[in-house]
Amino acid sequence: MFHALVLTYLQPLDVVDQTRPAHVAWIGEEIAAGRLILAGRRETGTGGVLITGDVDSDTADDLIAADPYTVAGLVSYEKLSFNASLRAPGL
């Protein structure tokens, strides 16, 4: 199961950016562990999107809870879960 985790900022960008270094470091760790495969800020600047690797729903929930943005109360998350029946090679 893959998950698109859509973040929406609850605070102004200058407040969010204070926690950004911890958030980016956390993303790097999760990519290295294979739990996340893509991450980026939304074009609108109102949040971000994380795409998980092939993990179960509980693991996706754990990722949301561990995000420094979540811990600091800076974001809300929407989790969109899907079966990847068609994939690029290597995924």
C-alpha distances in whole Angstrom, upper triangle without the diagonal:
4,7,10,13,16,19,22,26,28,31,33,31,34,33,29,31,32,29,27,28,27,24,24,24,21,19,21,20,16,16,19,16,13,11,12,13,15,17,20,23,23,26,27,27,26,23,20,17,14,11,9,8,5,6,6,7,11,10,10,13,15,14,16,18,19,20,24,24,22,25,28,27,27,23,21,18,16,12,10,7,6,5,7,10,12,12,15,16,15,12
4,7,10,13,16,20,23,25,28,30,28,31,30,26,27,29,26,24,26,24,21,21,22,19,16,18,18,14,14,17,15,12,10,10,10,11,14,17,19,19,22,24,24,23,20,17,13,11,7,6,6,5,6,8,8,12,11,9,12,14,13,14,17,18,18,21,21,20,23,25,25,24,21,19,15,14,10,8,6,5,6,7,10,12,11,13,15,14,10
4,6,9,12,16,19,21,24,26,25,28,27,23,24,26,23,22,23,22,18,19,20,17,15,17,18,14,14,17,16,13,10,9,10,11,12,14,16,16,19,21,21,19,16,14,10,8,6,5,8,8,8,9,8,11,10,7,10,12,11,11,14,16,15,19,18,17,20,22,21,21,17,15,12,10,6,5,4,6,9,10,13,14,14,16,18,17,13
4,6,10,13,16,19,22,23,22,25,24,21,22,24,22,20,22,21,17,17,19,17,14,17,18,14,14,18,17,15,12,10,10,9,10,12,13,13,16,17,17,16,13,10,7,6,5,7,10,11,11,12,11,14,13,9,12,14,12,11,15,16,15,18,17,16,19,21,20,19,15,13,10,8,6,5,6,8,11,12,15,16,15,16,19,18,15
4,6,10,13,15,18,20,19,22,21,17,19,21,18,17,19,18,14,15,17,15,12,16,17,13,14,18,17,15,12,10,12,10,9,11,12,12,15,16,16,14,11,8,6,5,6,8,11,13,12,13,11,13,12,8,10,12,9,8,12,13,11,14,13,12,16,17,16,15,11,10,6,6,5,6,8,11,14,15,19,19,18,20,22,21,18
4,7,10,13,16,17,16,20,19,15,17,20,18,16,19,18,14,15,18,16,14,17,19,16,17,20,20,18,15,13,14,12,10,10,10,9,12,13,12,10,7,6,5,7,9,11,15,17,16,17,15,16,15,12,12,15,12,10,13,15,12,15,12,12,16,17,15,13,10,8,5,5,6,8,11,14,17,18,21,21,21,22,25,24,20
4,6,9,12,14,13,16,15,12,14,16,14,13,16,16,12,14,17,15,13,17,18,16,17,21,21,20,17,14,16,13,11,10,9,9,12,12,11,8,5,5,6,8,11,13,17,19,18,19,17,18,17,13,13,15,12,9,12,13,10,12,9,9,13,13,12,9,6,6,5,7,9,11,14,17,21,21,25,25,24,25,27,26,23
4,6,9,11,11,14,13,11,13,16,15,14,17,17,14,16,19,18,16,20,21,20,21,24,24,23,20,18,19,17,14,12,10,9,12,10,9,6,4,7,9,12,15,17,21,23,22,22,20,21,20,17,16,18,15,12,14,16,13,14,10,11,14,13,11,8,5,5,6,8,12,14,17,20,24,24,28,28,27,28,31,30,27
4,6,7,8,11,10,7,10,13,12,12,16,16,13,15,18,17,17,20,22,20,22,25,25,25,22,20,21,19,15,13,11,10,13,11,9,6,5,8,11,14,17,19,23,26,25,25,22,23,22,19,18,19,17,14,15,16,13,13,9,10,13,11,9,6,5,7,9,12,15,17,21,24,27,28,31,31,30,31,33,32,29
4,7,9,12,10,8,12,14,13,14,18,17,15,18,21,19,19,23,24,23,25,28,28,28,25,23,24,22,19,17,14,14,16,14,12,9,9,12,15,17,20,22,26,28,27,27,24,24,23,20,19,20,18,15,16,17,14,14,10,10,13,11,8,5,5,7,10,13,17,19,23,26,29,30,34,34,33,34,37,35,32
4,6,8,6,6,10,11,11,13,16,16,15,17,20,20,20,23,25,24,26,28,29,29,26,24,26,23,20,18,15,15,17,15,12,10,10,13,17,19,23,24,28,31,29,29,27,27,26,23,22,22,20,17,18,18,15,14,10,12,13,10,9,6,8,10,14,17,20,23,26,29,32,33,37,37,36,36,39,37,34
4,6,5,6,9,11,12,13,16,17,16,18,21,21,21,24,26,25,26,29,30,30,28,25,27,24,20,18,14,15,16,13,10,9,10,14,17,20,24,26,29,32,31,32,29,29,29,26,25,25,23,20,21,21,18,16,13,15,16,13,12,9,11,13,16,19,22,25,28,31,34,34,38,38,36,37,39,38,35
4,5,5,6,9,10,10,13,15,14,15,18,19,18,21,23,23,24,27,28,28,26,23,24,21,17,15,11,12,13,11,8,8,9,12,16,18,22,24,28,31,30,31,29,29,28,25,24,24,22,19,20,20,17,15,12,15,16,14,13,10,11,14,16,19,22,24,27,30,33,33,36,36,34,34,37,35,33
4,6,5,7,10,10,13,15,14,16,18,19,20,22,24,24,25,28,29,30,28,25,26,24,20,17,14,16,16,15,11,12,13,15,19,21,24,27,30,33,32,33,31,31,30,27,26,26,24,21,22,21,18,16,13,16,17,14,14,11,13,17,19,22,25,27,30,33,36,36,40,39,37,37,39,38,35
4,5,6,8,9,12,13,13,15,17,18,19,21,23,23,25,27,28,29,27,25,26,24,20,18,15,17,18,17,13,13,13,15,19,20,24,26,29,32,31,32,30,29,28,25,24,24,22,19,19,19,16,13,11,13,14,10,11,8,11,15,18,21,24,26,29,32,35,35,39,39,37,37,39,38,35
4,5,6,6,10,11,10,12,15,15,15,18,20,20,21,24,25,25,23,21,22,20,16,14,12,14,16,15,11,10,10,12,15,16,20,22,25,28,27,28,26,26,24,22,21,21,18,16,16,16,12,10,8,11,12,9,10,6,9,12,15,18,20,23,26,29,32,32,35,35,33,33,35,34,31
4,5,5,8,10,9,10,13,14,15,17,19,20,21,23,24,25,23,21,22,20,16,14,12,14,16,15,11,12,11,12,16,17,21,23,26,29,28,30,28,28,26,23,23,22,20,18,19,17,14,11,10,13,14,12,13,10,12,16,17,20,22,25,27,30,33,33,36,36,34,33,35,33,31
4,6,7,9,10,11,13,14,16,17,19,20,22,23,25,26,24,22,24,22,18,17,15,18,20,19,15,15,14,16,19,19,23,24,27,31,29,31,29,28,26,24,24,23,20,19,19,17,14,11,10,13,13,10,13,10,13,17,19,22,24,27,30,32,35,35,39,38,36,36,37,35,33
4,6,6,6,9,10,11,13,15,16,17,19,20,21,23,21,19,21,19,16,15,14,17,19,19,15,15,13,14,16,17,20,21,24,27,26,27,26,25,23,21,20,19,16,15,15,13,10,7,7,10,10,8,11,9,11,15,16,20,22,24,27,29,32,32,36,36,33,33,35,33,30
4,5,5,6,8,10,10,12,14,15,16,18,20,21,19,17,18,16,13,12,11,14,17,17,13,14,12,12,14,14,18,19,22,25,25,26,25,25,22,20,20,19,16,15,16,14,10,8,8,12,12,11,13,10,12,15,16,19,21,23,25,28,30,30,33,33,31,30,32,30,28
4,5,5,6,9,10,11,12,14,15,17,19,20,19,17,19,17,14,14,14,17,19,20,17,17,15,14,16,16,19,20,22,26,25,27,26,25,23,21,22,20,17,17,17,15,12,9,10,14,14,13,16,14,15,18,19,22,23,25,27,29,32,31,35,34,31,31,32,29,28
4,6,5,6,9,10,11,12,14,15,17,18,17,16,18,17,14,15,15,18,21,22,18,18,16,15,16,15,18,19,21,24,23,25,24,23,20,19,19,17,14,14,14,11,9,6,8,11,11,11,14,13,14,17,18,21,21,24,25,28,30,30,34,33,31,31,32,29,27
4,5,5,6,9,10,11,12,14,15,16,15,13,15,14,11,11,12,15,18,19,16,15,12,11,13,12,15,15,18,21,20,22,21,20,18,16,16,15,12,11,12,10,6,5,6,9,10,10,12,11,11,14,14,17,18,20,22,24,27,27,30,30,28,28,29,26,24
4,5,5,6,9,10,10,12,14,15,14,12,13,12,9,10,11,15,17,19,16,16,13,12,13,11,14,15,17,21,20,23,22,22,19,17,18,17,13,14,15,12,9,9,10,13,14,14,16,14,14,17,16,19,19,21,23,25,27,26,30,29,26,26,27,24,22
4,5,5,6,9,10,11,13,14,14,13,14,14,12,13,15,18,21,22,19,20,17,15,16,14,16,16,18,21,20,23,23,22,19,18,19,17,13,15,15,12,10,9,12,14,14,15,18,16,17,19,19,21,21,23,24,26,28,27,31,30,27,27,27,25,23
4,5,5,6,9,10,11,12,11,10,13,13,11,13,15,18,21,22,20,20,16,14,14,12,14,13,15,18,17,19,19,18,15,14,15,13,10,11,12,9,7,7,10,12,12,14,16,15,15,17,16,19,18,21,21,23,25,25,28,28,26,26,26,23,21
4,5,5,6,9,10,10,9,7,9,9,8,10,12,15,18,20,18,18,15,12,11,9,11,11,13,16,15,18,18,18,14,13,15,13,10,11,13,10,8,10,11,13,14,16,17,16,15,17,15,17,16,18,19,21,22,22,25,25,22,22,23,20,18
4,5,5,6,9,10,10,9,10,10,9,12,14,18,21,23,20,21,18,15,14,12,13,13,13,17,17,20,20,20,17,16,18,16,13,15,16,13,12,13,14,16,17,19,20,19,19,20,19,21,20,21,22,23,24,23,27,26,23,22,22,20,18
4,5,5,6,9,9,9,11,12,12,15,17,21,24,26,23,23,20,17,16,13,14,13,13,16,16,18,19,18,15,15,16,14,11,14,15,12,11,12,15,16,17,18,21,20,20,21,19,21,20,22,22,23,24,23,27,27,24,23,23,20,19
4,5,5,6,5,5,8,10,10,14,16,19,22,24,22,22,18,16,14,11,11,9,10,13,12,15,16,15,11,11,13,11,8,11,13,10,10,12,14,15,16,18,20,19,18,19,17,18,17,18,18,19,20,20,23,23,21,21,21,18,16
4,5,5,6,5,6,8,9,12,16,18,21,24,22,22,19,15,14,10,10,9,9,12,13,16,17,17,14,13,16,15,11,14,16,14,13,15,17,18,19,21,23,21,20,21,19,20,18,19,18,19,20,18,22,21,18,18,18,15,13
4,5,8,8,9,11,13,16,19,22,25,27,25,26,22,19,17,14,14,12,11,14,14,18,19,19,15,16,18,16,14,17,18,16,15,17,19,20,21,23,25,24,23,24,22,23,21,22,21,22,22,21,24,24,20,19,19,16,15
4,6,8,9,13,14,18,21,23,26,29,27,27,23,20,18,14,13,11,10,12,11,15,17,16,12,13,16,14,12,15,17,14,15,17,19,20,20,23,25,24,23,23,21,22,20,21,20,21,21,20,23,23,20,20,19,16,14
4,5,7,10,12,16,20,22,25,27,26,26,22,19,16,12,11,8,6,9,9,13,15,15,12,12,15,14,12,15,17,15,15,18,20,20,22,24,25,25,23,23,20,20,18,18,17,17,17,16,19,19,16,16,16,12,11
4,7,10,11,15,18,20,23,25,24,24,20,17,14,10,9,6,5,7,7,10,12,12,8,8,12,11,8,12,14,12,13,16,17,17,19,21,22,22,20,20,17,17,14,15,14,15,16,15,18,19,17,17,18,15,12
4,6,8,11,15,16,20,22,21,20,17,13,11,7,6,4,5,9,9,12,13,14,11,9,13,12,9,11,14,13,12,15,16,16,18,20,21,20,18,18,15,16,13,14,14,15,16,15,18,18,16,16,17,14,12
4,7,11,14,16,19,21,21,21,18,14,11,8,6,6,6,9,11,14,16,17,14,12,16,16,13,15,18,16,15,18,18,19,21,23,24,22,20,20,17,17,15,15,15,15,15,14,17,16,13,13,14,12,9
4,7,11,12,15,18,17,18,14,11,8,6,5,7,9,12,14,17,17,19,16,14,17,17,13,14,18,17,15,17,17,18,21,22,22,20,18,18,16,16,15,14,15,15,17,15,18,17,14,14,16,14,12
4,7,10,12,15,14,14,11,7,6,4,6,9,11,15,16,18,18,19,17,14,16,16,13,13,16,15,13,15,14,16,18,19,19,17,15,16,14,15,14,15,16,17,19,18,21,20,18,17,19,18,15
4,6,9,11,10,11,9,6,6,7,9,12,15,18,19,21,21,22,20,17,19,19,15,15,18,17,14,15,14,16,19,19,19,16,14,16,14,15,15,16,18,19,21,20,24,23,20,20,22,21,19
4,6,8,6,8,6,4,6,9,12,15,18,21,22,24,23,24,22,18,20,20,17,16,19,18,14,15,13,15,18,18,17,14,13,14,13,15,16,17,19,21,24,23,26,25,23,23,25,24,22
4,5,5,6,6,5,7,10,13,16,19,22,23,24,23,25,23,19,21,22,19,17,20,20,17,18,15,17,20,20,19,15,13,14,13,14,15,16,19,20,23,22,25,24,23,23,26,25,23
4,5,8,9,8,10,14,16,19,22,25,26,28,26,28,27,23,24,26,22,21,24,24,20,21,18,20,24,23,22,18,16,17,17,17,19,19,22,23,26,25,27,26,25,24,27,27,25
4,5,8,9,12,15,18,21,25,27,28,29,27,29,28,24,25,26,23,21,24,24,21,21,18,20,23,22,20,17,15,16,16,16,19,19,23,24,27,27,30,28,27,27,30,30,28
4,6,8,11,14,18,21,24,27,27,29,27,28,26,23,23,24,21,19,22,22,18,18,15,17,20,19,18,14,13,14,15,16,19,20,23,25,28,28,31,30,28,28,31,30,28
4,7,10,14,17,20,24,26,26,27,25,26,25,21,21,23,20,17,19,20,17,17,13,15,18,17,15,11,10,11,12,13,16,18,21,23,27,27,30,30,29,29,32,31,28
4,7,10,14,17,20,23,22,23,21,22,21,18,18,19,16,14,16,17,13,14,11,12,16,15,13,10,8,9,9,11,14,15,18,21,24,24,28,27,26,26,29,28,25
4,7,10,13,17,20,20,21,19,20,19,15,16,17,14,12,15,16,12,13,11,13,16,16,15,12,10,10,9,11,12,14,16,18,21,21,25,24,23,23,25,24,22
4,7,10,13,16,16,18,17,18,16,13,15,16,13,11,15,15,12,15,13,14,17,18,17,15,12,12,9,10,10,11,13,15,18,17,21,20,19,19,22,21,18
4,6,10,13,13,15,14,16,13,10,12,13,10,10,13,13,11,14,13,13,16,18,17,16,13,13,10,10,10,10,12,14,16,16,19,19,17,18,20,18,15
4,7,10,10,13,13,15,13,10,13,14,11,12,15,15,14,17,16,16,19,21,21,19,16,16,12,12,10,10,10,11,13,12,16,15,14,14,17,15,12
4,6,7,10,10,12,9,7,11,12,9,11,14,14,13,17,17,17,19,21,21,20,18,17,14,13,10,10,10,11,12,11,15,16,14,15,16,14,11
4,6,9,11,13,10,9,13,13,11,14,17,16,16,19,20,20,22,25,25,24,21,21,17,17,13,13,11,11,11,10,14,14,12,13,14,11,8
4,7,10,12,10,10,13,14,13,15,18,18,18,22,23,22,24,27,27,26,23,22,19,18,14,13,10,10,9,9,12,13,11,13,14,12,8
4,7,8,6,7,10,11,10,13,15,15,16,20,21,20,21,25,24,25,22,20,17,16,13,13,10,11,11,11,14,16,15,17,18,15,12
4,6,5,7,9,10,11,13,15,16,17,21,22,20,21,25,24,25,22,20,17,16,12,12,9,11,11,13,15,18,17,20,21,19,15
4,5,5,6,9,10,11,12,14,16,19,20,17,19,22,22,22,19,17,14,13,9,10,8,10,11,14,17,19,19,22,23,21,18
4,5,5,6,9,10,11,12,14,18,19,16,17,21,20,22,19,17,14,14,11,13,11,14,15,17,20,23,22,25,26,24,20
4,5,5,6,9,10,10,12,16,17,15,16,20,20,21,18,17,14,15,12,13,12,14,15,17,20,22,21,23,23,21,18
4,5,5,6,9,10,11,15,15,13,15,18,18,18,16,14,11,11,8,10,9,12,14,15,19,20,19,21,23,21,17
4,5,5,6,9,10,14,14,11,13,16,16,17,14,12,10,10,8,11,11,14,17,18,22,24,23,25,26,24,21
4,5,5,6,9,12,13,11,12,15,15,17,15,14,12,13,12,15,14,17,19,21,24,26,24,26,27,25,21
4,5,5,6,10,11,10,11,14,15,15,13,13,11,12,11,14,14,16,18,19,23,24,22,24,25,22,19
4,6,6,9,9,7,9,12,12,12,10,9,7,9,9,12,13,17,19,20,24,25,24,25,27,25,22
4,6,8,9,6,7,10,10,12,11,10,10,12,12,16,16,20,22,24,27,29,27,29,30,28,25
4,6,8,7,7,10,11,13,12,13,12,15,14,18,18,21,23,24,28,29,27,28,29,27,24
4,5,5,6,9,10,10,9,11,10,13,14,17,18,21,23,24,28,29,27,27,29,26,23
4,5,5,6,9,9,10,12,13,16,17,20,22,25,27,28,31,32,30,30,32,29,27
4,6,5,6,5,6,9,10,14,15,19,21,24,27,27,31,32,30,30,32,30,27
4,5,5,6,6,7,8,12,14,17,19,23,25,27,30,31,30,31,33,30,27
4,6,8,9,11,12,16,17,21,22,26,28,29,33,34,33,33,35,33,30
4,6,8,11,13,17,19,22,24,28,31,32,35,36,35,35,37,35,32
4,6,8,11,15,17,21,23,26,30,31,34,35,34,35,37,35,32
4,7,10,14,16,20,22,26,29,30,34,34,33,33,36,34,31
4,7,10,13,16,19,22,26,26,30,31,30,30,33,31,28
4,7,10,13,16,20,23,25,28,29,28,30,32,31,27
4,6,10,13,16,19,21,24,25,25,26,29,27,24
4,6,10,13,17,18,22,23,23,24,27,26,23
4,6,10,13,15,18,20,20,22,24,23,20
4,7,10,12,15,17,17,19,22,22,18
4,7,10,13,15,15,18,20,20,16
4,6,9,11,12,15,18,18,14
4,6,9,10,14,16,16,12
4,5,6,10,12,13,9
4,7,10,12,13,11
4,7,10,12,10
4,6,8,6
4,6,6
4,6
4
